[in-house]
């Protein structure tokens, strides 16, 4: 079923390892939507960042900024022809990470670049924000086994998770669904996934929460 009349732009967000990309792919199939994904693996500086964040943070962040700017431009063009889009990132995540990783001078340079791009990202109809404890994130990151993520540690993931929590505490640009994804499988478990989709289809505005309960045996 295509619900694009009510949800034409869906964004899935959350910290590293929470499952946003996998969920975005499944939602794109359900909503018969164009899929727009962050392409972290193509960033040539990312592996260097995980091994030496201090020296690789700026080029890593600049690459992501320019990549996302290009994707936003493409999204605006494609919206003329495509009824529904599902993506796994908000543009606002870029300055969020910049504030976590860059020093004062680098952040000033980054802000200049960000402003010069005059980015005007479309506001989504719904943001699905996935949350999970750091130990769950670490487990999922290790399970997917990406080479460039092997050096991720719990302290960095904690900072990322806290930054997301603070950002979404204040977020009101669109409808927001906050999902406790710690004990559910939104990719392989049909019940968990359908519960989420049913909830999404009822949302039109405001802030909502989904805290799925385990099935009683």
C-alpha positions as CSV (number, residue, x, y, z in Angstrom):
1,X,0.0,0.0,0.0
2,X,1.3,3.5,-0.9
3,X,0.6,6.1,1.7
4,X,2.5,8.8,-0.1
5,X,-0.5,11.2,0.0
6,X,0.1,11.7,3.7
7,X,3.8,10.9,4.1
8,X,5.7,12.1,1.1
9,X,9.1,12.6,2.9
10,X,10.1,10.2,5.7
11,X,13.5,10.4,7.5
12,X,14.9,7.7,9.8
13,X,17.5,9.0,12.2
14,X,19.5,7.9,15.2
15,X,23.0,7.2,16.4
16,X,25.5,4.9,14.7
17,X,24.5,1.3,14.9
18,X,20.8,1.8,15.8
19,X,19.5,0.4,12.5
20,X,18.4,3.5,10.6
21,X,19.7,2.5,7.1
22,X,18.2,-1.0,7.3
23,X,14.9,0.4,8.4
24,X,14.9,3.1,5.7
25,X,15.4,0.4,3.0
26,X,12.4,-1.6,4.3
27,X,10.2,1.5,4.6
28,X,11.1,2.5,1.0
29,X,9.7,-0.8,-0.2
30,X,6.6,-0.5,1.9
31,X,5.8,3.1,0.8
32,X,7.0,2.5,-2.8
33,X,9.4,5.3,-2.3
34,X,12.7,6.7,-3.7
35,X,15.5,5.8,-1.3
36,X,18.2,8.3,-0.4
37,X,20.9,7.0,1.8
38,X,24.0,8.4,3.5
39,X,27.0,6.9,1.9
40,X,29.5,6.7,4.8
41,X,31.6,4.0,3.1
42,X,32.6,6.4,0.3
43,X,34.2,8.9,2.7
44,X,37.9,8.3,2.2
45,X,38.7,10.0,5.5
46,X,36.4,8.1,7.8
47,X,38.7,5.2,8.6
48,X,41.4,7.7,9.4
49,X,39.0,9.6,11.7
50,X,38.2,6.5,13.7
51,X,41.9,5.8,14.3
52,X,43.0,9.5,14.7
53,X,40.0,11.7,15.2
54,X,42.0,14.8,16.1
55,X,43.8,15.0,12.8
56,X,41.1,13.6,10.4
57,X,37.9,15.2,11.8
58,X,37.9,18.3,9.6
59,X,38.3,16.6,6.2
60,X,35.9,13.8,7.3
61,X,33.2,16.4,8.2
62,X,33.8,18.5,5.1
63,X,33.4,15.5,2.8
64,X,30.1,14.5,4.5
65,X,28.9,18.1,4.3
66,X,29.5,18.3,0.5
67,X,28.1,14.9,0.0
68,X,24.9,15.7,1.8
69,X,24.6,19.1,0.0
70,X,24.7,17.2,-3.3
71,X,22.1,14.8,-2.1
72,X,19.8,17.6,-0.9
73,X,20.1,19.2,-4.3
74,X,19.2,16.0,-6.0
75,X,16.3,15.5,-3.6
76,X,14.8,18.9,-4.5
77,X,15.1,18.1,-8.2
78,X,13.6,14.6,-7.9
79,X,10.7,15.8,-5.8
80,X,9.2,17.3,-8.9
81,X,8.8,13.7,-10.3
82,X,8.8,11.4,-7.3
83,X,5.8,11.2,-4.9
84,X,7.6,9.7,-1.8
85,X,11.1,9.8,-0.5
86,X,12.7,7.8,2.4
87,X,16.1,8.8,3.7
88,X,18.4,7.8,6.6
89,X,19.6,11.3,7.5
90,X,18.6,14.8,8.3
91,X,20.8,17.6,7.0
92,X,20.9,18.9,10.6
93,X,22.9,15.9,11.7
94,X,26.0,17.3,9.9
95,X,26.5,20.3,12.2
96,X,25.6,18.0,15.1
97,X,28.6,15.8,14.4
98,X,30.8,18.9,13.6
99,X,30.2,20.2,17.1
100,X,31.2,16.9,18.5
101,X,34.4,16.4,16.5
102,X,35.9,19.8,15.5
103,X,37.9,22.2,17.6
104,X,37.0,25.9,17.8
105,X,38.9,27.1,14.7
106,X,37.8,24.1,12.6
107,X,34.2,24.6,13.6
108,X,34.4,28.3,12.6
109,X,35.7,27.2,9.1
110,X,33.0,24.5,8.9
111,X,30.3,27.0,9.8
112,X,31.5,29.4,7.0
113,X,31.3,26.5,4.5
114,X,27.9,25.4,5.7
115,X,26.5,29.0,5.4
116,X,28.1,29.5,2.0
117,X,26.3,26.5,0.6
118,X,23.0,28.1,1.3
119,X,21.4,24.7,1.9
120,X,17.6,24.6,1.9
121,X,16.7,21.0,2.8
122,X,13.1,20.0,2.4
123,X,11.3,19.6,5.7
124,X,10.2,15.9,6.1
125,X,6.6,15.0,6.9
126,X,7.8,12.6,9.6
127,X,11.1,11.8,11.3
128,X,11.5,8.4,12.9
129,X,14.1,8.7,15.6
130,X,15.5,5.3,16.8
131,X,17.0,5.1,20.3
132,X,19.0,2.3,21.9
133,X,21.5,2.1,24.8
134,X,25.2,2.3,24.0
135,X,25.8,-1.4,24.7
136,X,23.2,-2.3,22.2
137,X,24.7,0.1,19.6
138,X,28.2,-1.4,20.2
139,X,26.8,-4.9,19.7
140,X,25.1,-4.0,16.5
141,X,28.1,-2.2,15.1
142,X,30.3,-5.2,15.8
143,X,27.8,-7.5,14.3
144,X,27.7,-5.7,10.9
145,X,31.4,-5.8,10.8
146,X,32.3,-2.7,8.7
147,X,36.1,-2.4,8.7
148,X,36.1,1.3,9.3
149,X,34.0,0.9,12.4
150,X,36.2,-1.5,14.2
151,X,37.8,1.2,16.2
152,X,34.6,2.8,17.4
153,X,34.5,2.8,21.2
154,X,31.7,3.2,23.8
155,X,32.7,6.7,24.9
156,X,32.4,8.1,21.3
157,X,29.0,6.4,20.8
158,X,27.9,7.8,24.2
159,X,28.7,11.3,23.0
160,X,26.8,10.7,19.7
161,X,23.8,9.3,21.5
162,X,23.7,12.2,24.0
163,X,24.0,14.7,21.1
164,X,21.1,13.1,19.3
165,X,18.9,13.0,22.5
166,X,19.6,16.7,23.1
167,X,18.9,17.6,19.4
168,X,15.6,15.7,19.3
169,X,14.5,17.0,22.7
170,X,14.2,20.4,21.0
171,X,13.2,19.3,17.5
172,X,9.9,20.6,16.3
173,X,10.3,21.1,12.6
174,X,8.1,18.2,11.6
175,X,6.2,15.3,13.1
176,X,8.5,13.1,15.2
177,X,8.2,9.5,16.3
178,X,10.6,8.4,19.0
179,X,11.1,4.7,19.0
180,X,12.7,2.5,21.7
181,X,14.6,0.2,19.3
182,X,16.6,-1.6,22.0
183,X,14.6,-4.9,22.2
184,X,12.9,-5.0,18.8
185,X,14.0,-6.1,15.3
186,X,12.4,-3.7,12.7
187,X,14.1,-5.5,9.8
188,X,13.5,-9.2,10.4
189,X,10.5,-9.3,12.7
190,X,7.3,-8.8,10.9
191,X,5.3,-8.0,14.0
192,X,7.7,-5.3,15.2
193,X,7.9,-3.7,11.8
194,X,4.1,-3.7,11.2
195,X,3.6,-2.1,14.6
196,X,5.9,0.7,13.6
197,X,4.3,1.2,10.2
198,X,0.8,1.2,11.7
199,X,1.9,3.9,14.1
200,X,3.5,6.0,11.4
201,X,0.4,6.0,9.3
202,X,-1.7,7.5,12.1
203,X,0.7,10.4,12.7
204,X,0.0,13.8,11.2
205,X,1.8,16.2,13.5
206,X,3.4,16.5,16.9
207,X,5.6,14.3,19.0
208,X,4.9,10.6,19.5
209,X,6.5,7.7,21.2
210,X,6.6,4.0,20.5
211,X,7.9,1.7,23.2
212,X,7.1,-1.9,21.9
213,X,6.5,-4.5,24.6
214,X,7.8,-8.1,24.3
215,X,5.2,-10.7,23.6
216,X,4.1,-12.5,26.7
217,X,4.8,-16.3,26.6
